[in-house]
Amino acid sequence: MQIQVAFPIEQTVIFSLVLFAVILVSFRKKKEASFFPLSVTNELKGFGILAVIFSHIGYFLSTNTSFLFPLSTVAGVGVDLFLFLSGYGLAISAFNKKLLPWQFYKKRLTKLFLPLWVIVALFLILDWLLLKKFYPLAEVAGSFLGYFPQADIFLNFNSPLWYFTLIFFFYLIFPWVFDPRRPTISAIMIAVLSYLILLIDLPVTESVLHLYKLHYLAFPLGVLFAAGFCKISFWQKFIPTKLEKILYRLTHLKTWGRILVLIILGAVIAYFFINSGVGKKEIITQTISLITAFGLVLFFLIKKGQFKILTILGIYSYEIYLIHWPILYRYDIFYKFFPAAIATILYLISFVGLGWLLHKIQHKILKKLPGLN
């Protein structure tokens, strides 16, 4: 059942001010000199997981959808960021070291599934012991296999895991389709293959299929972005001035020029936060989400320095993604006793702590498995 509290708009103001203050205070000088350093990847992941959490709180946990608005409007952007960064990261890794399919699966799928298995087992036991709640055997088996065909936020075991099946699909096809010698063609092939599969009568609900259609392009676009910066000749085929040169100039602007570009990007991003396109035609929603996600990528690349709090959230974003909804919905302990702003802050702190713990457990297990670090 939903929390039957219409959180007042004042709580959104209080929470937003605290959040932005913490983010600003955590600003640090960027240590890495590379164009797209790991710290930026983690910052974007941190932003993405916040977008997902705020959407689930503002639109499903609360009866008042104005709570956390407009922070709660961009869950789709968060999903696109994760897919984009996954495509980019896998392509960059493949450029550095091409793995055979079985080597790729051994390395990547273990890291993908191990935290999932821990979380699924943990919540199944907790739901049984504390809530006397049981799930159909098919749903339990499917959860361990990474198959989540439904995404009912209130009825399914862990509805946000619909995303897991999508990213699992991309992991499955990537080592077979991606060729470091032809990254552009590989990205196009991934997009076309994904589109063709979406035309099949897949054994998923209409709502999950809709989510697939909204977000399937983000992964191949991440691969394409990696191709553009690792294969210089790529951009010469399409535009007279190489995109990498344009972005290089943007990331090396003088202080005032950088500030001006960041203000423009911030205004565009804020506009699409408020006008997210949710509820409109599929192509409109998809386009707005991708534009917003790419705008955020540019914003974080151009700014000088890093927001440490977002970096921390990004490091543990996968673990937080796996645990946040069951805790918020079935095991709420904060919204019952604290004002909404304070409760939301306490949850974010708790999620980071639990994410850190799960990350450590996973790391210890992986250390004992050769060839997976």
C-alpha positions in Angstrom: 0.0 0.0 0.0 1.1 3.6 -0.6 2.1 5.9 2.2 -1.1 7.8 2.7 0.5 11.1 3.3 0.4 14.1 1.0 3.8 15.5 1.6 3.6 19.3 1.6 5.5 21.3 -1.0 7.5 22.9 1.7 9.2 19.5 2.3 10.4 19.5 -1.3 11.9 23.0 -0.9 13.7 22.0 2.4 15.0 18.8 0.9 16.1 20.4 -2.4 18.0 23.1 -0.5 19.8 20.6 1.7 20.6 18.4 -1.3 22.0 21.1 -3.4 24.0 22.5 -0.5 25.6 19.1 0.2 26.4 18.7 -3.5 28.0 22.1 -3.7 30.0 21.6 -0.5 31.3 18.3 -1.9 32.8 20.0 -5.0 36.4 19.1 -5.4 39.1 19.6 -8.0 39.1 16.9 -10.7 42.2 14.7 -10.4 42.1 12.8 -13.6 43.3 14.6 -16.7 41.6 12.3 -19.3 38.6 13.5 -21.3 36.0 11.1 -19.8 37.5 10.1 -16.5 36.1 7.5 -14.1 35.1 10.2 -11.7 32.7 11.7 -14.3 31.3 8.3 -15.0 30.6 7.8 -11.3 29.1 11.3 -11.0 26.7 10.6 -13.8 25.7 7.2 -12.3 25.2 9.1 -9.0 22.9 11.5 -10.7 21.1 8.6 -12.4 20.4 6.7 -9.2 19.1 9.8 -7.6 16.7 10.4 -10.5 15.4 6.8 -10.2 15.0 7.0 -6.4 13.3 10.4 -6.4 10.8 9.3 -9.1 9.9 6.2 -7.1 9.4 8.2 -4.0 7.6 11.2 -5.6 5.3 9.3 -7.9 4.7 6.0 -6.2 5.5 6.2 -2.5 3.7 9.5 -1.9 0.1 10.3 -2.7 1.2 13.8 -3.6 3.1 13.8 -6.9 4.3 17.4 -6.3 6.7 16.0 -3.6 10.3 16.2 -5.0 9.1 17.8 -8.3 10.8 18.3 -10.7 13.6 16.1 -9.3 11.1 13.2 -9.6 10.4 13.6 -13.3 13.6 12.2 -14.8 13.7 8.5 -13.9 13.9 7.8 -17.7 16.9 10.0 -18.0 18.6 8.1 -15.2 17.9 4.8 -17.0 19.3 6.3 -20.3 22.4 7.5 -18.4 23.1 4.0 -17.0 22.6 2.4 -20.5 24.7 5.0 -22.2 27.5 4.6 -19.7 27.3 0.8 -20.0 27.6 0.9 -23.8 30.5 3.5 -23.5 32.3 1.5 -20.9 32.1 -1.9 -22.6 33.3 -0.4 -25.9 36.2 1.4 -24.3 37.2 -1.8 -22.5 36.9 -3.8 -25.7 39.2 -1.3 -27.5 41.8 -1.8 -24.8 41.4 -5.6 -24.6 39.2 -7.8 -26.7 37.8 -10.7 -24.8 36.4 -13.9 -26.3 32.7 -14.3 -25.6 33.2 -16.8 -22.8 35.9 -14.6 -21.2 33.5 -11.6 -21.4 30.7 -13.5 -19.8 32.9 -14.9 -17.0 34.1 -11.4 -16.2 31.0 -9.3 -16.8 28.0 -11.5 -16.0 29.5 -12.6 -12.6 29.7 -9.0 -11.5 26.2 -8.4 -12.9 24.5 -11.4 -11.3 26.4 -11.8 -8.0 24.8 -8.8 -6.3 21.4 -9.7 -7.8 21.5 -13.2 -6.3 22.5 -11.8 -2.8 19.7 -9.2 -2.9 17.0 -11.6 -4.2 17.8 -14.2 -1.6 18.0 -11.6 1.2 14.6 -10.0 0.4 12.9 -13.4 -0.2 14.0 -14.5 3.3 13.0 -11.2 4.9 9.6 -11.1 3.2 9.0 -14.7 4.4 10.1 -14.2 7.9 8.9 -10.6 8.6 5.9 -10.1 6.3 4.7 -13.7 5.7 4.8 -12.8 2.0 5.3 -15.5 -0.6 5.9 -15.2 -4.4 5.0 -17.6 -7.2 7.8 -20.1 -7.9 8.0 -18.9 -11.5 8.7 -15.3 -10.3 11.3 -16.5 -7.8 13.1 -18.7 -10.4 12.9 -15.9 -13.0 14.4 -13.4 -10.5 17.5 -15.6 -10.0 17.8 -15.9 -13.8 17.6 -12.2 -14.4 14.2 -12.4 -16.1 11.7 -9.8 -15.0 8.8 -9.7 -17.4 6.6 -7.5 -15.2 7.0 -4.1 -13.5 4.1 -3.6 -11.2 5.5 -1.3 -8.6 3.2 -2.6 -5.9 2.7 -6.3 -6.6 6.0 -7.6 -8.0 8.9 -8.7 -5.9 11.2 -5.8 -7.0 9.7 -4.0 -10.0 12.6 -1.7 -10.9 14.5 -4.9 -11.9 12.8 -4.8 -15.3 16.0 -2.8 -16.2 18.2 -5.8 -15.3 16.7 -7.9 -18.1 17.4 -5.1 -20.6 21.0 -4.6 -19.6 21.4 -8.4 -19.4 20.3 -8.6 -23.1 22.9 -6.0 -24.1 25.6 -7.9 -22.2 24.6 -11.1 -24.0 24.9 -9.8 -27.5 27.8 -7.3 -27.0 30.8 -9.8 -27.4 29.2 -11.3 -30.5 28.3 -8.0 -32.3 31.0 -5.6 -31.2 34.1 -5.4 -33.4 36.8 -3.0 -32.3 37.9 -2.6 -35.9 34.4 -1.5 -36.9 32.9 0.2 -33.8 30.5 2.4 -35.8 28.9 -0.5 -37.7 28.8 -2.5 -34.4 26.8 0.3 -32.7 24.4 0.4 -35.6 24.0 -3.4 -35.6 23.2 -3.4 -31.8 20.6 -0.7 -32.4 19.0 -2.5 -35.4 19.1 -5.9 -33.6 17.5 -4.4 -30.5 14.8 -2.8 -32.6 14.0 -6.0 -34.5 13.7 -8.0 -31.3 11.3 -5.4 -30.0 9.0 -6.2 -33.0 8.7 -9.8 -31.7 5.9 -10.8 -29.4 8.1 -10.9 -26.3 6.9 -12.7 -23.2 6.7 -9.4 -21.1 3.9 -7.1 -20.2 2.9 -4.2 -22.3 4.3 -1.7 -19.8 7.7 -3.4 -19.7 7.8 -3.6 -23.5 7.0 0.2 -23.5 10.0 0.8 -21.2 12.3 -1.2 -23.5 11.2 0.8 -26.5 11.8 4.1 -24.6 15.4 3.2 -23.7 16.9 0.7 -26.1 18.8 3.3 -28.1 20.8 4.6 -25.1 23.2 1.6 -25.0 24.2 1.7 -28.7 24.6 5.5 -28.5 27.1 5.0 -25.7 29.0 2.6 -28.0 28.8 5.1 -30.8 30.1 7.8 -28.5 33.1 5.6 -27.6 33.7 4.9 -31.3 33.8 8.6 -32.0 36.7 9.2 -29.6 38.7 6.1 -30.2 38.4 6.1 -34.0 39.2 9.6 -35.3 38.0 8.9 -38.8 34.5 8.2 -37.6 33.4 11.9 -37.4 35.0 12.8 -40.7 32.4 10.8 -42.5 29.6 12.9 -41.2 30.7 16.4 -40.3 33.5 18.7 -41.5 34.8 19.6 -38.1 35.5 16.6 -35.8 33.1 16.4 -32.9 36.0 15.5 -30.6 37.6 18.9 -31.5 34.4 20.7 -30.7 34.1 19.0 -27.3 37.8 19.4 -26.6 37.3 23.2 -27.1 34.2 23.2 -24.9 36.1 21.4 -22.1 39.1 23.8 -22.4 37.2 27.0 -22.4 38.3 30.0 -20.3 36.4 30.4 -17.0 33.7 32.8 -18.2 33.1 30.9 -21.4 32.8 27.7 -19.4 30.4 29.3 -17.0 28.3 30.6 -19.9 28.1 27.2 -21.6 27.2 25.5 -18.3 24.4 28.0 -17.7 23.0 27.4 -21.1 23.2 23.6 -20.7 21.7 23.9 -17.2 18.8 25.9 -18.5 18.1 23.3 -21.3 18.3 20.4 -18.8 16.0 22.2 -16.3 13.5 22.9 -19.1 13.3 19.2 -20.0 13.1 18.3 -16.3 9.8 20.2 -16.1 8.7 19.3 -19.6 9.9 15.7 -19.6 7.4 14.5 -22.3 6.1 11.6 -20.0 2.7 10.6 -21.2 3.2 11.9 -24.7 4.0 9.9 -27.8 6.7 7.3 -27.4 9.1 8.9 -29.8 8.7 12.3 -28.1 9.4 10.9 -24.6 12.3 8.9 -25.9 13.9 11.9 -27.7 13.5 14.3 -24.8 15.0 11.7 -22.4 18.0 11.1 -24.7 18.6 14.8 -25.2 18.5 15.5 -21.5 20.8 12.6 -20.8 23.3 13.8 -23.4 23.0 17.3 -22.0 24.0 16.0 -18.6 26.9 14.1 -20.1 28.2 17.3 -21.7 27.5 19.3 -18.5 29.6 17.0 -16.3 32.4 16.8 -18.9 32.6 20.5 -19.3 32.6 21.5 -15.6 35.9 21.8 -13.9 36.0 19.6 -10.8 33.8 16.9 -9.4 30.9 16.6 -7.0 32.2 14.1 -4.5 28.8 13.1 -3.1 27.6 12.2 -6.6 30.8 10.2 -7.2 30.2 8.2 -4.0 26.6 7.6 -4.9 27.8 6.4 -8.4 30.3 3.9 -7.0 27.5 2.1 -5.1 24.7 3.0 -7.6 24.2 -0.6 -8.8 23.8 -2.0 -5.2 21.5 1.0 -4.4 19.4 0.2 -7.4 18.9 -3.4 -6.3 17.8 -2.6 -2.8 16.0 0.8 -2.7 12.4 -0.1 -3.7 11.8 -3.1 -1.4 13.2 -1.0 1.5 11.1 2.1 0.7 7.9 0.2 0.0 7.8 -2.8 2.2 10.2 -1.9 5.0 9.7 1.8 5.5 11.0 3.0 8.9 11.7 6.7 8.3 8.6 8.2 6.6 6.4 6.9 9.4 8.3 8.9 12.0 10.1 11.9 10.4 9.1 14.8 8.1 9.5 13.8 4.5 12.6 15.9 3.8 14.5 14.4 6.8 13.3 10.9 6.0 14.5 11.2 2.4 17.9 12.3 3.6 18.1 9.4 6.1 17.2 7.0 3.3 19.9 8.3 1.0 22.5 7.9 3.8 21.2 4.4 4.6 21.3 3.4 0.9 25.0 4.5 0.6 25.8 2.6 3.8 24.1 -0.6 2.6 25.5 -0.2 -0.9 29.0 0.1 0.6 28.4 -3.1 2.6 27.2 -5.0 -0.4 30.0 -3.7 -2.5 32.5 -5.0 0.0 30.9 -8.4 0.2 30.9 -8.7 -3.5 34.5 -7.6 -3.7 35.6 -10.2 -1.2 33.8 -13.0 -3.1 35.2 -11.9 -6.4 38.7 -11.9 -5.0 38.4 -15.6 -4.4 37.3 -16.2 -8.0 40.2 -16.1 -10.4 40.1 -13.8 -13.4 37.2 -11.7 -12.3 38.8 -8.6 -10.8 
